[in-house]
Amino acid sequence: MDIAYGSEQAKKFITNVGLITSKGKHGQNIMACEWTHHISYTSGILAICVDRENETYHNIKKSKEFGVNLTALDQTKLASVAGGYSGSEYDKIEALKELGFEFYQAKKINTLMVKGASLNVECKVIKVIKLPEHTMFLGEAQEVSMNPDKNSVCFHRGLYWNLTNNVQKPSEEERAKTKEIVEKHKK
């Protein structure tokens, strides 16, 4: 069964907005990637899913590296440009610079990184997994930096969000009572 792109079911998921940087035959590129995930602590491994028609796919396939830059709250315009235009048709980096955004050269990979992102991770590809409509690249972190004062943008129902309200976990008392009940049902 499908969960169609843009469907109400698909919009129920909450993701971040990864800005994936890469370099290829058309130069430096950036794309917005909803499917950007941290999947391992030791080693630090990130997963990104990229459409095989996307310029970023071809760049990563050839270079075996990519940058992950989590969109900060003041970078939604940047994310919209990165996700709304093709790197084979537009020089998004130069357009974004003209709009006032800044980039810096990565330390361990041959691409640019987004200055002011909430988190920047330089990755080397360690595994490629072909999925029905996308390719998942698993990248091992080579360099990590963050802006402690910046929060990441969330993506939900087709919109950007700022997490402002913390939903409280159950109290110690509630967790103790729950544990007591669950322990009675141990196999």
N, CA and C atoms as an extended XYZ file, in Angstrom:
561
Properties=species:S:1:pos:R:3:atomname:S:1:resname:S:1:resid:I:1 pbc="F F F"
N         0.836       -1.175        0.000 N   MET     1
C         0.000        0.000        0.000 CA  MET     1
C         0.881        1.238        0.000 C   MET     1
N         0.524        2.226       -0.770 N   ASP     2
C         1.279        3.462       -0.855 CA  ASP     2
C         0.852        4.465        0.215 C   ASP     2
N         1.788        5.312        0.592 N   ILE     3
C         1.491        6.536        1.346 CA  ILE     3
C         1.934        7.639        0.403 C   ILE     3
N         1.005        8.177       -0.347 N   ALA     4
C         1.305        9.078       -1.459 CA  ALA     4
C         1.935       10.387       -1.011 C   ALA     4
N         2.846       10.880       -1.841 N   TYR     5
C         3.471       12.173       -1.612 CA  TYR     5
C         2.391       13.248       -1.485 C   TYR     5
N         2.484       14.065       -0.454 N   GLY     6
C         1.533       15.151       -0.247 CA  GLY     6
C         0.201       14.729        0.343 C   GLY     6
N         0.021       13.421        0.584 N   SER     7
C        -1.249       12.947        1.138 CA  SER     7
C        -1.376       13.351        2.603 C   SER     7
N        -2.603       13.332        3.104 N   GLU     8
C        -2.834       13.660        4.526 CA  GLU     8
C        -2.090       12.682        5.432 C   GLU     8
N        -1.974       11.421        5.005 N   GLN     9
C        -1.235       10.433        5.808 CA  GLN     9
C         0.250       10.805        5.879 C   GLN     9
N         0.820       11.162        4.738 N   ALA    10
C         2.240       11.522        4.707 CA  ALA    10
C         2.507       12.779        5.522 C   ALA    10
N         1.558       13.690        5.559 N   LYS    11
C         1.738       14.949        6.282 CA  LYS    11
C         1.704       14.778        7.799 C   LYS    11
N         1.323       13.621        8.292 N   LYS    12
C         1.287       13.395        9.740 CA  LYS    12
C         2.688       13.246       10.335 C   LYS    12
N         3.657       12.889        9.496 N   PHE    13
C         5.017       12.740        9.999 CA  PHE    13
C         5.623       14.099       10.300 C   PHE    13
N         6.499       14.135       11.285 N   ILE    14
C         7.230       15.343       11.630 CA  ILE    14
C         8.698       15.064       11.344 C   ILE    14
N         9.313       15.916       10.536 N   THR    15
C        10.716       15.727       10.183 CA  THR    15
C        11.454       17.044       10.371 C   THR    15
N        12.753       16.993       10.128 N   ASN    16
C        13.527       18.228       10.111 CA  ASN    16
C        13.720       18.642        8.660 C   ASN    16
N        14.426       19.702        8.432 N   VAL    17
C        14.746       20.133        7.074 CA  VAL    17
C        16.268       20.147        6.957 C   VAL    17
N        16.802       19.091        6.343 N   GLY    18
C        18.239       19.010        6.115 CA  GLY    18
C        18.582       19.765        4.847 C   GLY    18
N        19.615       20.561        4.897 N   LEU    19
C        20.140       21.227        3.707 CA  LEU    19
C        21.373       20.432        3.303 C   LEU    19
N        21.260       19.697        2.211 N   ILE    20
C        22.323       18.794        1.782 CA  ILE    20
C        23.199       19.522        0.772 C   ILE    20
N        24.475       19.646        1.083 N   THR    21
C        25.415       20.295        0.189 CA  THR    21
C        26.290       19.243       -0.473 C   THR    21
N        26.618       19.502       -1.733 N   SER    22
C        27.443       18.576       -2.509 CA  SER    22
C        28.097       19.341       -3.647 C   SER    22
N        29.045       18.688       -4.297 N   LYS    23
C        29.733       19.304       -5.430 CA  LYS    23
C        29.757       18.304       -6.572 C   LYS    23
N        29.490       18.802       -7.798 N   GLY    24
C        29.486       17.930       -8.964 CA  GLY    24
C        29.772       18.685      -10.233 C   GLY    24
N        29.331       18.129      -11.349 N   LYS    25
C        29.661       18.707      -12.661 CA  LYS    25
C        29.099       20.113      -12.857 C   LYS    25
N        28.062       20.474      -12.118 N   HIS    26
C        27.495       21.824      -12.207 CA  HIS    26
C        27.998       22.718      -11.076 C   HIS    26
N        29.032       22.281      -10.360 N   GLY    27
C        29.601       23.061       -9.260 CA  GLY    27
C        28.961       22.738       -7.923 C   GLY    27
N        29.056       23.687       -7.008 N   GLN    28
C        28.500       23.505       -5.669 CA  GLN    28
C        26.979       23.505       -5.751 C   GLN    28
N        26.345       22.682       -4.923 N   ASN    29
C        24.885       22.568       -4.950 CA  ASN    29
C        24.344       22.422       -3.530 C   ASN    29
N        23.071       22.740       -3.400 N   ILE    30
C        22.367       22.575       -2.124 CA  ILE    30
C        20.941       22.142       -2.422 C   ILE    30
N        20.417       21.239       -1.626 N   MET    31
C        19.014       20.834       -1.749 CA  MET    31
C        18.407       20.715       -0.361 C   MET    31
N        17.108       20.900       -0.273 N   ALA    32
C        16.389       20.675        0.983 CA  ALA    32
C        15.961       19.215        1.000 C   ALA    32
N        16.216       18.548        2.117 N   CYS    33
C        15.943       17.115        2.231 CA  CYS    33
C        15.155       16.839        3.508 C   CYS    33
N        13.885       16.526        3.322 N   GLU    34
C        13.028       16.226        4.473 CA  GLU    34
C        13.475       14.952        5.181 C   GLU    34
N        13.967       13.988        4.435 N   TRP    35
C        14.365       12.709        5.023 CA  TRP    35
C        15.849       12.728        5.358 C   TRP    35
N        16.176       13.408        6.429 N   THR    36
C        17.534       13.514        6.955 CA  THR    36
C        17.471       13.003        8.387 C   THR    36
N        18.206       11.931        8.659 N   HIS    37
C        18.067       11.276        9.967 CA  HIS    37
C        19.420       10.938       10.584 C   HIS    37
N        19.523       11.097       11.873 N   HIS    38
C        20.672       10.644       12.652 CA  HIS    38
C        20.333        9.223       13.091 C   HIS    38
N        21.100        8.235       12.658 N   ILE    39
C        20.711        6.844       12.920 CA  ILE    39
C        21.683        6.050       13.782 C   ILE    39
N        22.853        6.619       14.117 N   SER    40
C        23.809        5.905       14.966 CA  SER    40
C        24.663        6.909       15.725 C   SER    40
N        24.921        6.606       16.992 N   TYR    41
C        25.759        7.465       17.812 CA  TYR    41
C        27.235        7.135       17.638 C   TYR    41
N        27.556        5.830       17.658 N   THR    42
C        28.950        5.384       17.580 CA  THR    42
C        29.064        4.348       16.491 C   THR    42
N        29.605        4.611       15.424 N   SER    43
C        30.032        5.843       14.790 CA  SER    43
C        28.820        6.715       14.487 C   SER    43
N        29.063        8.018       14.390 N   GLY    44
C        27.992        8.937       14.026 CA  GLY    44
C        27.603        8.711       12.574 C   GLY    44
N        26.406        8.197       12.358 N   ILE    45
C        25.950        7.909       10.996 CA  ILE    45
C        24.633        8.633       10.750 C   ILE    45
N        24.570        9.277        9.590 N   LEU    46
C        23.362        9.969        9.151 CA  LEU    46
C        22.844        9.291        7.890 C   LEU    46
N        21.535        9.339        7.699 N   ALA    47
C        20.903        8.800        6.497 CA  ALA    47
C        20.141        9.925        5.810 C   ALA    47
N        20.318        9.999        4.501 N   ILE    48
C        19.526       10.934        3.704 CA  ILE    48
C        18.927       10.160        2.542 C   ILE    48
N        17.718       10.524        2.157 N   CYS    49
C        17.060        9.886        1.018 CA  CYS    49
C        16.905       10.920       -0.087 C   CYS    49
N        17.428       10.595       -1.261 N   VAL    50
C        17.486       11.536       -2.371 CA  VAL    50
C        16.882       10.894       -3.612 C   VAL    50
N        16.038       11.635       -4.312 N   ASP    51
C        15.451       11.192       -5.570 CA  ASP    51
C        16.566       11.020       -6.601 C   ASP    51
N        16.521        9.919       -7.349 N   ARG    52
C        17.569        9.632       -8.317 CA  ARG    52
C        17.592       10.609       -9.493 C   ARG    52
N        16.564       11.422       -9.657 N   GLU    53
C        16.542       12.444      -10.713 CA  GLU    53
C        17.190       13.739      -10.242 C   GLU    53
N        17.500       13.829       -8.953 N   ASN    54
C        18.018       15.057       -8.367 CA  ASN    54
C        19.508       15.200       -8.645 C   ASN    54
N        19.957       16.410       -8.894 N   GLU    55
C        21.379       16.677       -9.132 CA  GLU    55
C        22.222       16.230       -7.947 C   GLU    55
N        21.702       16.391       -6.737 N   THR    56
C        22.432       15.981       -5.540 CA  THR    56
C        22.733       14.487       -5.564 C   THR    56
N        21.803       13.680       -6.044 N   TYR    57
C        22.029       12.234       -6.156 CA  TYR    57
C        23.291       11.966       -6.987 C   TYR    57
N        23.380       12.592       -8.157 N   HIS    58
C        24.522       12.367       -9.051 CA  HIS    58
C        25.824       12.862       -8.417 C   HIS    58
N        25.762       14.002       -7.719 N   ASN    59
C        26.951       14.537       -7.049 CA  ASN    59
C        27.461       13.578       -5.980 C   ASN    59
N        26.559       13.087       -5.146 N   ILE    60
C        26.966       12.199       -4.046 CA  ILE    60
C        27.423       10.851       -4.590 C   ILE    60
N        26.733       10.338       -5.576 N   LYS    61
C        27.092        9.047       -6.173 CA  LYS    61
C        28.541        9.083       -6.669 C   LYS    61
N        28.930       10.210       -7.283 N   LYS    62
C        30.281       10.333       -7.826 CA  LYS    62
C        31.317       10.691       -6.754 C   LYS    62
N        31.002       11.676       -5.896 N   SER    63
C        31.987       12.174       -4.923 CA  SER    63
C        32.088       11.324       -3.663 C   SER    63
N        31.028       10.589       -3.343 N   LYS    64
C        30.970        9.750       -2.127 CA  LYS    64
C        31.047       10.570       -0.839 C   LYS    64
N        30.499       11.796       -0.894 N   GLU    65
C        30.488       12.652        0.294 CA  GLU    65
C        29.368       13.676        0.172 C   GLU    65
N        28.945       14.208        1.337 N   PHE    66
C        27.904       15.233        1.366 CA  PHE    66
C        27.920       15.949        2.702 C   PHE    66
N        27.390       17.163        2.703 N   GLY    67
C        27.234       17.920        3.934 CA  GLY    67
C        25.787       17.914        4.364 C   GLY    67
N        25.554       17.795        5.660 N   VAL    68
C        24.214       17.919        6.234 CA  VAL    68
C        24.227       19.164        7.105 C   VAL    68
N        23.305       20.074        6.800 N   ASN    69
C        23.184       21.334        7.521 CA  ASN    69
C        21.723       21.450        7.944 C   ASN    69
N        21.444       21.373        9.226 N   LEU    70
C        20.054       21.462        9.670 CA  LEU    70
C        19.607       22.919        9.652 C   LEU    70
N        18.496       23.161        8.985 N   THR    71
C        17.962       24.504        8.818 CA  THR    71
C        17.640       25.134       10.162 C   THR    71
N        18.178       26.332       10.386 N   ALA    72
C        17.856       27.101       11.591 CA  ALA    72
C        16.585       27.915       11.330 C   ALA    72
N        15.981       28.392       12.397 N   LEU    73
C        14.713       29.120       12.289 CA  LEU    73
C        14.782       30.347       11.388 C   LEU    73
N        15.941       30.965       11.290 N   ASP    74
C        16.079       32.154       10.448 CA  ASP    74
C        16.513       31.822        9.014 C   ASP    74
N        16.403       30.547        8.625 N   GLN    75
C        16.859       30.124        7.303 CA  GLN    75
C        15.752       29.480        6.453 C   GLN    75
N        14.502       29.794        6.736 N   THR    76
C        13.416       29.163        5.970 CA  THR    76
C        13.425       29.603        4.508 C   THR    76
N        13.815       30.839        4.236 N   LYS    77
C        13.917       31.287        2.834 CA  LYS    77
C        15.000       30.474        2.122 C   LYS    77
N        16.107       30.245        2.809 N   LEU    78
C        17.191       29.437        2.257 CA  LEU    78
C        16.666       28.036        1.915 C   LEU    78
N        15.932       27.421        2.830 N   ALA    79
C        15.396       26.074        2.603 CA  ALA    79
C        14.426       26.056        1.428 C   ALA    79
N        13.625       27.099        1.295 N   SER    80
C        12.664       27.166        0.190 CA  SER    80
C        13.368       27.266       -1.157 C   SER    80
N        14.449       28.033       -1.233 N   VAL    81
C        15.221       28.120       -2.476 CA  VAL    81
C        15.918       26.786       -2.739 C   VAL    81
N        16.533       26.209       -1.702 N   ALA    82
C        17.260       24.943       -1.869 CA  ALA    82
C        16.338       23.825       -2.338 C   ALA    82
N        15.093       23.838       -1.879 N   GLY    83
C        14.153       22.784       -2.240 CA  GLY    83
C        13.291       23.076       -3.444 C   GLY    83
N        13.279       24.318       -3.897 N   GLY    84
C        12.359       24.701       -4.954 CA  GLY    84
C        12.950       24.822       -6.347 C   GLY    84
N        14.265       24.644       -6.477 N   TYR    85
C        14.922       24.803       -7.771 CA  TYR    85
C        15.909       23.663       -7.992 C   TYR    85
N        16.171       23.339       -9.241 N   SER    86
C        17.090       22.259       -9.596 CA  SER    86
C        18.510       22.792       -9.740 C   SER    86
N        19.453       22.086       -9.148 N   GLY    87
C        20.861       22.463       -9.237 CA  GLY    87
C        21.440       22.306      -10.631 C   GLY    87
N        20.777       21.565      -11.507 N   SER    88
C        21.268       21.453      -12.888 CA  SER    88
C        20.824       22.650      -13.729 C   SER    88
N        19.830       23.384      -13.233 N   GLU    89
C        19.299       24.531      -13.978 CA  GLU    89
C        19.627       25.876      -13.336 C   GLU    89
N        19.916       25.896      -12.046 N   TYR    90
C        20.150       27.139      -11.318 CA  TYR    90
C        21.393       27.025      -10.440 C   TYR    90
N        22.118       28.116      -10.305 N   ASP    91
C        23.211       28.179       -9.347 CA  ASP    91
C        22.603       28.685       -8.042 C   ASP    91
N        22.088       27.751       -7.261 N   LYS    92
C        21.388       28.111       -6.030 CA  LYS    92
C        22.326       28.741       -5.010 C   LYS    92
N        23.574       28.307       -4.986 N   ILE    93
C        24.533       28.863       -4.021 CA  ILE    93
C        24.714       30.365       -4.275 C   ILE    93
N        24.942       30.745       -5.534 N   GLU    94
C        25.137       32.167       -5.848 CA  GLU    94
C        23.866       32.968       -5.580 C   GLU    94
N        22.705       32.394       -5.912 N   ALA    95
C        21.441       33.086       -5.634 CA  ALA    95
C        21.274       33.300       -4.131 C   ALA    95
N        21.607       32.273       -3.344 N   LEU    96
C        21.467       32.381       -1.890 CA  LEU    96
C        22.454       33.388       -1.301 C   LEU    96
N        23.651       33.434       -1.862 N   LYS    97
C        24.616       34.446       -1.407 CA  LYS    97
C        24.068       35.849       -1.661 C   LYS    97
N        23.466       36.043       -2.838 N   GLU    98
C        22.895       37.347       -3.160 CA  GLU    98
C        21.739       37.695       -2.215 C   GLU    98
N        21.053       36.667       -1.717 N   LEU    99
C        19.969       36.883       -0.755 CA  LEU    99
C        20.489       37.101        0.670 C   LEU    99
N        21.811       37.030        0.851 N   GLY   100
C        22.400       37.330        2.158 CA  GLY   100
C        22.839       36.120        2.965 C   GLY   100
N        22.727       34.927        2.432 N   PHE   101
C        23.156       33.731        3.164 CA  PHE   101
C        24.640       33.483        2.918 C   PHE   101
N        25.288       32.858        3.911 N   GLU   102
C        26.725       32.627        3.833 CA  GLU   102
C        27.048       31.145        3.902 C   GLU   102
N        28.178       30.804        3.290 N   PHE   103
C        28.665       29.424        3.255 CA  PHE   103
C        30.134       29.424        3.643 C   PHE   103
N        30.650       28.253        4.026 N   TYR   104
C        32.082       28.117        4.297 CA  TYR   104
C        32.550       26.777        3.745 C   TYR   104
N        33.832       26.693        3.454 N   GLN   105
C        34.402       25.452        2.930 CA  GLN   105
C        34.490       24.422        4.048 C   GLN   105
N        33.985       23.231        3.778 N   ALA   106
C        34.065       22.137        4.755 CA  ALA   106
C        35.529       21.809        5.046 C   ALA   106
N        35.778       21.267        6.223 N   LYS   107
C        37.144       20.922        6.625 CA  LYS   107
C        37.596       19.570        6.088 C   LYS   107
N        36.665       18.591        6.036 N   LYS   108
C        37.063       17.212        5.708 CA  LYS   108
C        36.498       16.688        4.392 C   LYS   108
N        35.609       17.446        3.759 N   ILE   109
C        35.049       17.032        2.470 CA  ILE   109
C        35.119       18.217        1.511 C   ILE   109
N        34.975       17.935        0.223 N   ASN   110
C        35.140       18.973       -0.796 CA  ASN   110
C        33.800       19.587       -1.189 C   ASN   110
N        33.165       20.255       -0.259 N   THR   111
C        31.923       20.968       -0.544 CA  THR   111
C        31.774       22.124        0.431 C   THR   111
N        30.791       22.942        0.182 N   LEU   112
C        30.485       24.051        1.078 CA  LEU   112
C        29.540       23.580        2.179 C   LEU   112
N        29.531       24.317        3.269 N   MET   113
C        28.606       24.089        4.358 CA  MET   113
C        27.857       25.401        4.595 C   MET   113
N        26.670       25.316        5.208 N   VAL   114
C        25.831       26.489        5.436 CA  VAL   114
C        26.214       27.159        6.753 C   VAL   114
N        26.658       28.385        6.665 N   LYS   115
C        26.982       29.152        7.866 CA  LYS   115
C        25.677       29.516        8.569 C   LYS   115
N        25.646       29.367        9.880 N   GLY   116
C        24.465       29.737       10.656 CA  GLY   116
C        23.422       28.645       10.786 C   GLY   116
N        23.682       27.454       10.219 N   ALA   117
C        22.748       26.334       10.403 CA  ALA   117
C        22.779       25.919       11.875 C   ALA   117
N        21.748       25.242       12.334 N   SER   118
C        21.754       24.811       13.734 CA  SER   118
C        22.783       23.711       13.974 C   SER   118
N        23.039       22.889       12.945 N   LEU   119
C        24.019       21.806       13.032 CA  LEU   119
C        24.623       21.598       11.653 C   LEU   119
N        25.932       21.343       11.605 N   ASN   120
C        26.630       21.030       10.363 CA  ASN   120
C        27.385       19.716       10.558 C   ASN   120
N        27.191       18.780        9.630 N   VAL   121
C        27.879       17.494        9.700 CA  VAL   121
C        28.456       17.172        8.323 C   VAL   121
N        29.767       16.968        8.270 N   GLU   122
C        30.441       16.568        7.040 CA  GLU   122
C        30.477       15.048        7.007 C   GLU   122
N        29.983       14.443        5.918 N   CYS   123
C        29.823       12.989        5.846 CA  CYS   123
C        30.528       12.367        4.654 C   CYS   123
N        31.070       11.170        4.871 N   LYS   124
C        31.596       10.314        3.806 CA  LYS   124
C        30.629        9.145        3.678 C   LYS   124
N        30.257        8.810        2.448 N   VAL   125
C        29.305        7.725        2.202 CA  VAL   125
C        29.921        6.389        2.593 C   VAL   125
N        29.170        5.614        3.389 N   ILE   126
C        29.619        4.271        3.765 CA  ILE   126
C        28.706        3.179        3.205 C   ILE   126
N        27.487        3.564        2.785 N   LYS   127
C        26.575        2.575        2.221 CA  LYS   127
C        25.525        3.291        1.384 C   LYS   127
N        25.119        2.633        0.304 N   VAL   128
C        24.082        3.156       -0.583 CA  VAL   128
C        22.988        2.100       -0.673 C   VAL   128
N        21.741        2.507       -0.408 N   ILE   129
C        20.607        1.583       -0.429 CA  ILE   129
C        19.574        2.107       -1.420 C   ILE   129
N        19.295        1.309       -2.433 N   LYS   130
C        18.303        1.710       -3.429 CA  LYS   130
C        16.908        1.376       -2.896 C   LYS   130
N        16.069        2.395       -2.803 N   LEU   131
C        14.676        2.252       -2.382 CA  LEU   131
C        13.790        2.414       -3.614 C   LEU   131
N        12.497        2.119       -3.523 N   PRO   132
C        11.646        2.202       -4.723 CA  PRO   132
C        11.707        3.528       -5.466 C   PRO   132
N        11.646        4.674       -4.767 N   GLU   133
C        11.658        5.953       -5.473 CA  GLU   133
C        12.864        6.812       -5.158 C   GLU   133
N        13.599        6.478       -4.148 N   HIS   134
C        14.746        7.269       -3.726 CA  HIS   134
C        15.946        6.354       -3.500 C   HIS   134
N        17.088        6.973       -3.261 N   THR   135
C        18.276        6.245       -2.818 CA  THR   135
C        18.645        6.782       -1.455 C   THR   135
N        18.920        5.865       -0.527 N   MET   136
C        19.359        6.253        0.808 CA  MET   136
C        20.881        6.188        0.844 C   MET   136
N        21.476        7.307        1.214 N   PHE   137
C        22.913        7.359        1.414 CA  PHE   137
C        23.166        7.370        2.912 C   PHE   137
N        23.984        6.442        3.390 N   LEU   138
C        24.416        6.457        4.780 CA  LEU   138
C        25.788        7.101        4.806 C   LEU   138
N        25.915        8.142        5.614 N   GLY   139
C        27.175        8.866        5.697 CA  GLY   139
C        27.719        8.858        7.103 C   GLY   139
N        29.015        8.599        7.214 N   GLU   140
C        29.675        8.627        8.513 CA  GLU   140
C        30.217       10.033        8.761 C   GLU   140
N        29.932       10.553        9.931 N   ALA   141
C        30.361       11.909       10.295 CA  ALA   141
C        31.879       11.994       10.329 C   ALA   141
N        32.410       13.015        9.645 N   GLN   142
C        33.840       13.286        9.626 CA  GLN   142
C        34.178       14.515       10.461 C   GLN   142
N        33.233       15.431       10.528 N   GLU   143
C        33.389       16.687       11.262 CA  GLU   143
C        31.996       17.160       11.660 C   GLU   143
N        31.839       17.628       12.876 N   VAL   144
C        30.539       18.089       13.362 CA  VAL   144
C        30.728       19.429       14.070 C   VAL   144
N        29.852       20.377       13.761 N   SER   145
C        29.841       21.641       14.492 CA  SER   145
C        28.395       22.077       14.661 C   SER   145
N        28.158       22.907       15.645 N   MET   146
C        26.785       23.342       15.899 CA  MET   146
C        26.759       24.773       16.409 C   MET   146
N        25.601       25.360       16.289 N   ASN   147
C        25.339       26.681       16.846 CA  ASN   147
C        24.405       26.468       18.039 C   ASN   147
N        24.924       26.500       19.263 N   PRO   148
C        24.107       26.183       20.430 CA  PRO   148
C        22.906       27.096       20.645 C   PRO   148
N        22.957       28.296       20.092 N   ASP   149
C        21.855       29.240       20.275 CA  ASP   149
C        20.799       29.156       19.184 C   ASP   149
N        20.965       28.232       18.250 N   LYS   150
C        20.025       28.117       17.126 CA  LYS   150
C        19.211       26.842       17.259 C   LYS   150
N        17.907       26.948       17.017 N   ASN   151
C        17.023       25.788       16.997 CA  ASN   151
C        16.743       25.391       15.555 C   ASN   151
N        16.482       24.108       15.367 N   SER   152
C        16.204       23.583       14.039 CA  SER   152
C        14.737       23.771       13.674 C   SER   152
N        14.497       23.934       12.387 N   VAL   153
C        13.136       24.005       11.845 CA  VAL   153
C        12.566       22.591       11.793 C   VAL   153
N        11.286       22.467       12.070 N   CYS   154
C        10.567       21.203       11.897 CA  CYS   154
C         9.659       21.336       10.674 C   CYS   154
N         9.359       20.213       10.045 N   PHE   155
C         8.484       20.208        8.875 CA  PHE   155
C         7.318       19.271        9.173 C   PHE   155
N         6.090       19.804        9.089 N   HIS   156
C         4.889       19.023        9.407 CA  HIS   156
C         3.715       19.620        8.643 C   HIS   156
N         2.916       18.763        8.027 N   ARG   157
C         1.734       19.166        7.266 CA  ARG   157
C         2.072       20.144        6.144 C   ARG   157
N         3.300       19.997        5.589 N   GLY   158
C         3.715       20.838        4.482 CA  GLY   158
C         4.171       22.224        4.891 C   GLY   158
N         4.360       22.446        6.198 N   LEU   159
C         4.720       23.773        6.719 CA  LEU   159
C         5.962       23.683        7.602 C   LEU   159
N         6.679       24.803        7.739 N   TYR   160
C         7.793       24.906        8.672 CA  TYR   160
C         7.232       25.224       10.056 C   TYR   160
N         7.868       24.669       11.102 N   TRP   161
C         7.407       24.874       12.471 CA  TRP   161
C         8.585       25.161       13.386 C   TRP   161
N         8.285       25.857       14.460 N   ASN   162
C         9.208       26.124       15.543 CA  ASN   162
C         8.648       25.427       16.774 C   ASN   162
N         9.426       24.566       17.375 N   LEU   163
C         8.958       23.905       18.598 CA  LEU   163
C         9.051       24.890       19.753 C   LEU   163
N         7.915       25.241       20.316 N   THR   164
C         7.927       26.198       21.417 CA  THR   164
C         7.364       25.630       22.708 C   THR   164
N         6.508       24.641       22.618 N   ASN   165
C         5.899       24.086       23.825 CA  ASN   165
C         6.426       22.685       24.086 C   ASN   165
N         6.948       22.502       25.268 N   ASN   166
C         7.442       21.197       25.670 CA  ASN   166
C         6.275       20.403       26.233 C   ASN   166
N         6.068       19.204       25.716 N   VAL   167
C         5.042       18.311       26.246 CA  VAL   167
C         5.719       17.472       27.331 C   VAL   167
N         5.215       17.560       28.533 N   GLN   168
C         5.848       16.907       29.668 CA  GLN   168
C         5.751       15.390       29.588 C   GLN   168
N         6.841       14.742       29.976 N   LYS   169
C         6.849       13.287       30.114 CA  LYS   169
C         6.048       12.948       31.371 C   LYS   169
N         5.629       11.697       31.510 N   PRO   170
C         4.926       11.308       32.745 CA  PRO   170
C         5.808       11.587       33.965 C   PRO   170
N         5.168       11.918       35.088 N   SER   171
C         5.902       12.206       36.322 CA  SER   171
C         6.576       10.930       36.833 C   SER   171
N         7.501       11.113       37.779 N   GLU   172
C         8.174        9.956       38.400 CA  GLU   172
C         7.138        9.013       39.019 C   GLU   172
N         6.138        9.591       39.653 N   GLU   173
C         5.081        8.794       40.282 CA  GLU   173
C         4.309        7.989       39.232 C   GLU   173
N         3.951        8.637       38.113 N   GLU   174
C         3.222        7.945       37.043 CA  GLU   174
C         4.074        6.835       36.431 C   GLU   174
N         5.378        7.115       36.253 N   ARG   175
C         6.266        6.091       35.674 CA  ARG   175
C         6.425        4.919       36.628 C   ARG   175
N         6.505        5.191       37.926 N   ALA   176
C         6.641        4.112       38.912 CA  ALA   176
C         5.390        3.235       38.909 C   ALA   176
N         4.214        3.842       38.851 N   LYS   177
C         2.958        3.082       38.822 CA  LYS   177
C         2.860        2.266       37.525 C   LYS   177
N         3.256        2.880       36.404 N   THR   178
C         3.235        2.171       35.128 CA  THR   178
C         4.181        0.977       35.161 C   THR   178
N         5.373        1.181       35.716 N   LYS   179
C         6.357        0.090       35.798 CA  LYS   179
C         5.797       -1.053       36.633 C   LYS   179
N         5.140       -0.733       37.723 N   GLU   180
C         4.545       -1.751       38.595 CA  GLU   180
C         3.539       -2.599       37.829 C   GLU   180
N         2.706       -1.944       37.031 N   ILE   181
C         1.689       -2.660       36.237 CA  ILE   181
C         2.342       -3.512       35.164 C   ILE   181
N         3.310       -2.945       34.448 N   VAL   182
C         3.962       -3.682       33.367 CA  VAL   182
C         4.733       -4.883       33.932 C   VAL   182
N         5.395       -4.710       35.067 N   GLU   183
C         6.152       -5.814       35.690 CA  GLU   183
C         5.256       -6.997       36.052 C   GLU   183
N         3.983       -6.750       36.372 N   LYS   184
C         3.045       -7.830       36.692 CA  LYS   184
C         2.783       -8.697       35.452 C   LYS   184
N         3.077       -8.168       34.283 N   HIS   185
C         2.782       -8.879       33.043 CA  HIS   185
C         4.041       -9.390       32.346 C   HIS   185
N         5.125       -9.515       33.111 N   LYS   186
C         6.377      -10.012       32.542 CA  LYS   186
C         6.229      -11.462       32.138 C   LYS   186
N         6.735      -11.795       31.008 N   LYS   187
C         6.661      -13.189       30.489 CA  LYS   187
C         7.748      -14.050       31.077 C   LYS   187
